[in-house]
Amino acid sequence: MFSSIGTKIALRKTGLDKVSLPSLPKSDPNSKDGGAGFANPFANVQWNKAFSSWQTPPAPPNPVAEPPKEASRAPSSVKLKFPPIDGRPVVVIFLRYCGCPFTQKLFLHMRSLANRYTGIHFIAVSHCTPEATNEWTKVLGGAWNIDVVVDQTRELYAAWGLGISNWGHLLNPRNGYNQVILGRSEGVWGQKVGEGGCRWQTGGAYAVDERGIVKWGGPMKSVDEHIVLEDAVKALGFTGALVESRNRSAVF
């Protein structure tokens, strides 16, 4: 089932090679939700892509840098330029992969904030293929006021200090528990793994002001970390109704 010997050995050490999928109630063929009153979390899983996403990806073209710290200059490139061209401050999230339920929740929350704070440029970076990234955003109802940047080589990830995670980061039992809680409480079970997506990729979030100075953020400490994007908004000086009148045009 796994194409990587190293992956087989690693999963065996953690006991995951013996984990069986939970049995689900038999679904009504005429019902989209499985006929059991809740969505089948495995309904959209494509197992070949799901298991290939466990393999360690090739190294990015550039070495993984130290994550930028607050008050330092943000890394700038053609894909993600700082200071921002339109003069607006930026909140940028680096997605773990398209299909991750925690990533889905973060993206949807960011989309909500992007509608409220049009004076901030919200950007999401994906390392899945352009086609998979586009399909994922469509399933979620569109990107709306979020600009989505595809970084399939993970060059941007490396520049912002986001490399490959370790076993404790990815396979902490708490992650699985919180994923079930997220699904049951909010109906967010995630989607199929996007083509090119890797579960080992570390995600992160940053806030950068109009001068290109990092004001907030860093790499995710765990897969299930609750990133409070409101803190990013506050770090940029946007708080409540007072700043709504200061918002500039939402044209990117």
N, C-alpha and C positions, 0 to 999 in steps of 0.2 A: 504493500500500500504506500509506503514511503520510499522515495527514490534516493534518499540520502542515508548512508550507513551511519554517519555521525548523528543524524536526527534520531534514528532508531535507538542508538545506544543512549543518547541523552534522555529521551522520553522513558526508556526502560529504567534509568536511574531514578527518575522522579515518580515512577509507578504509573505513568499515564498510558503505557502500552497495554495495561490491563483494564483501563477504564472503559465501561460500556455505556452506550447512549441510553438515556432514560426512555422507558416505554411510554408512549402517548396513547390516549384513548383512540379507539378506532373512529375514523372521521367519516362523516356523511359525505358521499361523493358529490352531493349537491350543495354542500356548505363550504364556504371559503374559510371559515374559522375552525374547521375540524369538527364542528358539531358539539364541542365540549364547553362552549362559553368563553374560550380564549384562543388566541392565535397560536398555531403550531410554530415554535421558535425555530424548527429545523426545516420548515416548508420550503424556504428559498435557498437552502444550502446546496452548493455544488461541490461534492466532496473532493473531486480532483483538485480544484482550486483551493479549497479549504486546507487540505493537507500540504499542498505545495507552498502555501503561505507560511508554513512552519520552518521551511528551509532558510538557512542564513543566506542573505543576498550578497552579491559581489560588493566589494568595497566601493565607496563613492570615488569620483575622479580626484577629489582633493581630501587631504587628511581632515579628520574631525577636529575642529577648533575648540578652544575653551568657550563655553557659553558666555555671551556678552553679559556684563553686569550692569546694574543700575548706574546711571550717570556716564556710561561709556557710549561711544559711537556705535550705531547699529551697522552690522555688515551690509555692504551695498553691492548690488550686482545688476546685470541687465534685466533679469526677471523680477527683482525686488530691489528697487532703487531708493536710497536714502541720501540726503533729505528727500521727502516725497515731492514728486513733481507738482502735484496740485495744491501743495501748501497745507494740506490737512494732516493732523496726527493720524497714526495708524495703530490698529490692533490686529495682530496677525497670529493665527493659530496654525501649527503644523500638525496635520492629521496623522494618527497612527496608521490607519489604512481605511479605505472605503469598505464599509460593512461592519466595522466594530461598533457595538451598541453604545459604548461610552463616547466614542467619536461622534456618533449620530446625535446623541443628546447635546453634546457641546456645540455642534454645528447649528442645530435648530435654535439653541439659546442665543448663539451669536447672531443668527438671522433676525431674531426678535429685537435684539439691541441695535442692530444696524438700521432697523426701521425707525427707532426712537432717536438715535443720535446720528443724524445725517452729517454732522460736522466732523465725524470720524470716518476714516476710510477703513473698512473691515476687509481683511484678506484671509483666505484659507488656502494652505499649500498642501497638495496631495502628491504622493509618489506612485500612485496607481497610473495606469495608462490613461491618456486623454479620453478614450472611449468609455472606459470603466468609471472614471471620475464623472463624466457627463451623465452616464446612466444612473449613477448613484444619486447625484443631485436632483435628477428628474424624478426619481422614485420618492424623494423627500419633498417634492413640490417645488423644486427650483432653488436657485441661489439667491434670488431677489437682489438686495443691495450689497451682497458679498461678492467681491472679486475672487475667482478661483484660479489659482496658479498651479500648473502641473510641473512637477520637478521629478521626473521619472528616474533620473540619474542620482537623485538625492544630494545634488551639489549644494542646494540651499540648506538642506537639513544639516549637512556637515559644517557649513559656514556658521550656522547658529548653534553649534555644539550639540547637535542631536544625532547620536550614533546608534549602534545596536545595543539593545538592552540586555540585561543578564537574566539568569533563571529566577532569581528572587523578585525581580521587577515584573516579569511576565506570568510566572506560574505560582504566585502567592495564592493559597487557597481562598483568601478573602476576595480575590478578583472574581472567581466563579460564583461565590455566594452573592456578592453585590450585583453581579450580572442577572442572576435570577430575581433578586429583589427589584432591580430596575425594570425587568420585563413584567413582573407581576403588578408592580405599583403604577408604572407609567406606560406599559404596553410597548416599551422599546426593547426589542429582541435583536436588533441589528438586521443587516441584509446579507446577501451572499458576498463572499470575499471578492473584492474587485481585482481584475486582472493586473498582475504586477505587484499586488499588495503583499506586504511582509509583516507578520505579527511582531517580529523582533524590533522593528523600527520604533525608536523613542519619539513621542510627540512632545509638543511644548506650546507655549503661548507667550507673547510679548506685547508691550505697549511702547510705541516710539513717538516722540513729539515731532512737531513740524520742523525742528532743526536737525532731526535725525539722531536724537539722544534717547537711549533706552531709559524708560521711566519705571518699568515693572516687568516681571515675568521670569521665565526660566524653563528648563526641561521638566517634563512630568516625572514625579517621584515614583509613581506606580500607574499601572494600567487603568485603575478605577479612580484615580485622583479626581476630586471635584474641583475643577478650575473655576474660580469666581471671577468671571469676566467683568462684573461690576467694579471690581477693584482696579482693573485695567482702565476702565472708563474714568474712575475717580482720579487715578494717577495722572491722567491727561487733563484734569481740571474740569471735567464735565460731571456735574452733580445736580440732579433734580431739574425742576421746571425752569430754574434761573438760566441754565445754559442753553435751553432749547431756543431761546431768542438769539443766541450767539451762533447757532448752527449755520454753516455755509451751504452752498449748493451741493446736492448729492451727485452731480455729474462727475464721473470718473475720468 
